[in-house]
Amino acid sequence: MQAGPLRLDLFHRDAALDDRWLALHPREFALLWRLAETPGRTVSHRALLADVWRLSIEPGTNRVAVHVARLRGKLAAVGLERLIATDGAGYRLDPASAPSCGLDSTAAMRDGDRYLIEEKAAMATQADEKRVETRLDDSGIMHVRLNRPDKMNALDPAMFAAIIAAGESLMERKDVRAVVLSGEGRSFCAGLDTASFARAPDPDEPALTDRTHGDSNAYQQVATIWRKLPMPVIAAVHGVCFGGGMQIASGADIRVAAPDTRMAIMEMKWGLVPDMGGYHLWRGLVRDDVLRELVYTNREFSGEEALRLGLTTFVADDPLAKANAIAATIAQRNPDAIRAAKRLSNRMHDERGEDMLLAESEEQAGIIRQPNQIEAVMAGMAKRAPNFGDAS
């Protein structure tokens, strides 16, 4: 596909002017590709969020502007800073405005600096509104923290979008060994922000039955994304964990709760059923009749009781410290074997016995005698810390 004078290469997910590649980020490439599909026509912010980010609800951040600024900065380096235009309602590819040459010109570099300044300003604004914070530490543990403490991390449209974006950004990360999911402030997540009850549905909003994120809708994706990630997720739960917060925590592989955590499958209080992936995620965790009682009555229970029921894995006075310790142990294991074990765990409740037996053998065949597996053996024999490469 062409974007003005640029050639878009879907295989490499990059754009080139003559023989010069722009080194686009995958999201920048997807954004440019979407605009190139309708040259000369404005694509709205909502359409870009839906087509590029797969978001059915509009987040309270300026992520589109940030990525457009980054993309323009790279275009400016090859004299194509005017290729993407805006009229305020959205963005359009404007091939007629792109010069035929001007590679690395002084003007192009000046415009590149201008767009870099715009990007920094946009990112500063976005940081002020950031609903989910992420940080990768030196051991390969990604710390994901819900960051709406004034509302006990309650879920509004912007929070839904931010959680999905944070989770989906980790899908292709080979360097992340484990994820620790926690909440800033007094609580993990208080569930749905009750102010959202008064929000009138947007006429363009997908139906609940639309599968906008693979097997899930957007509301389910905030919980199921953590189970879909290739690396283990450990949730540290404290304060309040109600309704949607309970289902988000249930998406983790392992849950650590403070003993006095207040927990509930709360939806029945509002005349609703749990519909954020809970029934899918609770299989194998809690006995059928116990789950029915918790759903039908929406009664509150503590972290201590959650441990007895099977809804949490550990109870700890400092759940975040315990979650970090578990993640640190996982980070010292073969990342290829860890990811294979998660794939097997995700399948075992749905597959027939003979299919699981074959799946075990297939996963093992892909791991054995590979560099990370050999390193696990050598480190064990030498009684030293392993030095694994990124997951394959």
N, C-alpha and C positions, 0 to 999 in steps of 0.2 A: 504494500500500500504506500502511496505517496502522501506526504504532508507538505504541500508546497514543493520546495526543492529538496526536501528531505526524503530519504528512503527509509521506511519503517520495516524492520526485520523482526517478524514474529518469533522466529526460532531463537534469536539471540536476545529478544526483547530490548532492542536498542534502536536508535536512529542514526543515520549517517548522512553527511553532506559530502558528496564525492567519496573519498576513501577515509574520511575522518569520522570516527564514532563519537557520540556525545556522552557515552557512559551514563545513561539514564538509570535512575532507580526504577524498579519494577512498577511502582505506583505512578511515577512520572511517565513511564512508557504507556501504561494503561490510560492515563489521562490524555496524552497526546493522540493515541489511537482512537479514543472515543470522539475527540474533536475532529479528527481527520475523516471519520465516517460521514460527517455532515458539514463539509467545508462551506464557509460563508453563512452558516446558520448558527444562531446563539443557542447554546445548550444551558439550561437553567442549573442553578446550584443543586436543586433537588434531583434533577435527572443525573447529574454527575455523581452525587452521593449514591444514588441507586445503581448506576451502571458501573462505576469504578470502585466504590467502596462496598457495594451490596448492602447499603443501609436503607431501610424503609422508613426510618424516622430521622428528622433533621437534628443533628447534635447542636449543643450550645457552644460550639467552637467554630473557628474559621479555618478548618483544615483544608478546604478547597483553595482558599486564597494562599495559604502557606505553600501548598504543592505547586500551584500555578506560579508563584514567585520563584520557587526553586527551578522549575522548568524554564521560565523566562531567563533566569540567570545563565543557564546552560545554552539556551538558544542565542543569547546575546554574545557569547564567546565566538560564535560563528556568524555574527552579523544578522541574525534572524530574530532580533528582539521584538519586532512588530508582527511576528507571525501569529501570535495569540492576542486577540483584542477582546475588550469587554465593553458592555453598555450598561453595566450595573446589575442587570437581571441575570447575567451568567457570562459565559465565555464562548468565543467562536474562533475557529481557524480561519485566518484571513490571508490566503496565499497571495492575493494581489498586492498586499502591503509589504511583502517580504522582498528585500533587494536580491538581485541575481548574484551579487558577489559581496565583498566586504569582509572576508574572513579575517578575524583577528585585527580589525581596524581599530584605530584609537577611539572612534565613536562607539564602536561595539563594546570596547572595554569599559568606557564611561557608563554606558547603559547597563552593562553587567554589574558594575558597582552600585548603580541606582537600584537595581532589582535585588541585590544582596541586602541593601539597607532596608528595602520594603519587606523582604523576607524576615529579617531580624525583628523588625517592628511587629510583624504579624505573629511571629513565634512568641514574642514577649506577651502579646495580648492573649495568645492561646494558653501560655503557661499560667496566666492569672485565672483562667477558667478551667484548668485541667482537672477533670473529675477522677482520673485514674493515673497514678504515678507508677513508673517502672524504673528499675535500677538493676543492672547486671553487675554482680560482684566478681572478684578475681577467681573464684572457684567455679564459675559458670552457673551460679544460682541467680535466677531472675526474680526480683522482689516486685510483686504487683500489689499495689495498695489502693483500695477504694478511698477516694479523697473528697468526701462531702461531709465532714465531721459535724457541721452545724445542723445537719438533718439526719444524723446517725446513718449516713451513707444510704439514705432512702433512694428508691429508684424512680427517677423521672425520665422523660425522653432523652435528655442529654446524657444521663447516667447510663441508660441502656446502650446508647451508641458508643460511649467511651469504653465500656466494659467489652463490648464486642470487638471494637477496634484494637484494644490492648491484647485480647486473646488471639485474634486473627493475625496480628503482627508477629506472633511467635511460631506460627505454623511451619515456616520454612527455616527456622533458626537451628543450625546444626551445632552451634556453640553453646546452647543452653542445656544444662544437665538436668535441672529441676526448677520448678516454679513454686514460690511461697506466696500464697494469696491471703491478704489480710485487710483489715479496715482501720482507717485513721480515726482517732478520737475515742469516744466512749463505747462504740459498738462496731460489730462486723458489718451488719446491714439490717435495717429495720423493716425491709420489705418495700412494697410499693408506696411511693409518696402519695398520701391521700388527696393531695391537691390535683393529682392526675385524674381522679375520678370525675372531676368537673370538665375535663378537656373534651371538647367535641372532636370526634374523629375527622381527620382530613379526608376529603372525598377521594384523594388519590392514594390514600394509605392502603397497602395490601390487606386482604382479608386474613383473619387468623388462620384459615385453612391453607393459605398460600405458603408453599415451602420456599422461602426467600433465601435460606442459608442451608442448602443441601437437604437434610432431613428435617430441618427445624424452621420455625418462623423466628422473627427477631427476638421475641420475648423468651423463647426457648433457648436461643443461641447464647444468651448471657450465662446460662448454666451449662448447656451441653458443650460449649466450646472448650471448657477445661477438660472434659473427658476425651474430646477429639484431639487435643494436643498430643504430639508424639512423645513428649517427656512427662514424667510424673508431676502432679500438682498436689501440694500440701496446703490445706486451708487452716489458718489460725483463727479461731472463732472466740469472740469475747463479747461481753455486754449483751446486746439484743441481736437475735438471729431469727427473724420472723418471715413467714411467707416466701416471697421471692428470694430473700437472703438465705433462707433454709435450702432452697433449691440450688442456688449458686454454690453454696458450700458442698452440697451433695454431688456436684459435678467434679469435685476434687477426688483424687485417688485416695487420699488419706486426710482425715479431719482431726484436729486437736482443739479441744474446747476447754475453756476455763470452767471449773466446777459449778460456778454460780451463773453461768451463761443462761439467759432466758431464751428459750427456743419454742417454736410453735409452727405447725403447718396451718397457717392462719386464714387461708382463703375462704373457708366456710363462714367465717365471721361476716364477710361481705357478700354472702350469698353466691359464692363462686366455687369452682373446683380448682385444685392445683393444676396449672397448665403451662408451667415454665420448665418442663422436662422432668419434673419430680417422679412421676410414675415410672418413667424409663430408668431414672438413675437410682431409685430405691430398690429395684429388683436385686435380690441377693444381700441386701443390707439388713432388712427388718422383716419380721414375721408378718404374714398377710393379715391376720386378724388384729395385730397390734397397729399396723399401718391404718387399717380401716377406722379403728377407734380414734387415732390421732387426727385423721382427716375429718371424720364426722363431727367430732366435738371441738375441734381447733383448740384443745386445751394446751396450756403452757407446761413445759417440762424443763428441767435443769440440764446442764452439761453432764452432771453425774448420772441422771436418769438416761440421757441420750447414749451414754456408754453402755448401760445395761440393755437398752433397746437395740443397739447396733447402728445408731445414726451418727456416732462419732467413734473414732478409733482409739484416741487417748484423751485423758483428762489431765490437765497440767495447770498449776497456778499461773505460769507464764506461758500461754499457748504459743506465742510467737517464737520464744526461745526454743521450745521443744520442736516446733515446725522447722526452724532453721537448722537444728541439730540433725533431724531426719534428712533434710535436704543435703546437708554436708556429707552425710554418709552415702547417700545415693550418688553424689557428685564424684565419689571415689570408686565407683563401679564402672565397668565397661559400658559406655553410653549406648553402644549398639545392642548389647544384651538387655539393658534396661528398657530401651524402646521396643524391642521385640517382646519382652515380657508384658509390657503394657498392651501391645496389640493383642496378644493371646488372652490377657485378662478381659479386655473389652469384648472378645468374641465368645468367651466360654459359656455365657448364659443363653446364647442364641443358637449355637452350633450343635450338631449331633456328635456323639462320642467319637465316631470314626473320623469325622471331619476335624475334630480337635486333635486327635492323634496325628493326623497328617500335617496339620498346621504346626504342631510342635516340631516335627521333623524338618519341615521347610524352613522355619525360623532358625533352627539350629544349624542347618546346612549353610545358611547365609552368614553365620557368625563365626563358626569354627575355623581356626587357622587363619583368620583375618588379623591385621596388625593389632587392633585393640584387644582381641582375645589372647593373642600371644603375649602382649604386654601384661595382661592380668596374670597369666601364669608366671612370667618372669619376675614380676614384682612380688608375687606371693612366695616364690622360691627364695628370692633374695631378701625377703622381709623388709621391703622398702615401699615407699608410697608409689603408686603407679603414675605413669605420665601418659595419659590417653590423648589421642587426637580427637578432633570433633567427630560427632556421629556421622556415619557414612550415608 
